[in-house]
Amino acid sequence: MAQHKLLLVDDDSDILEINSAFLTSEGYEVVTATTIAETMECVQHHNFDCIVLDVMLPDGSAFELPPRIQAFSDAPIIFLTAKEQAEDKIQGFQVGADDYITKPYSLPELSLRINAHI
């Protein structure tokens, strides 16, 4: 069986490294990006099984990304963010997220949620 391919997007390189290492150990193939521009380039050139997005990126808010991503991909989108207010969560789902996880979080739970959406 082919590995599931994930796109992880976060401007914090430590978080990307930790998440990538854990999810790779879980059997996923992981691609990372740190900006909206990199995210859109990845989505246009790769097929992903799931996309995990931080909201606050250096070149803007990832809340703008789901409709842009969905023009190229039908992969489920999970927000993984420190934005934990109810209105943030509501906005995340309204713009097209399939799930919303707040930081801090559990790596096994992240993996299970990704798998559930795939």
Secondary structure, DSSP 8 states (H G I E B T S, - for coil): ----EEEEE-S-HHHHHHHHHHHHHTT-EEEEESSHHHHHHHHHH---SEEEE-SEETTEEGGGHHHHHHTT----EEEEES--SHHHHHHHHHTT-SEEEESS--HHHHHHHHHHH-
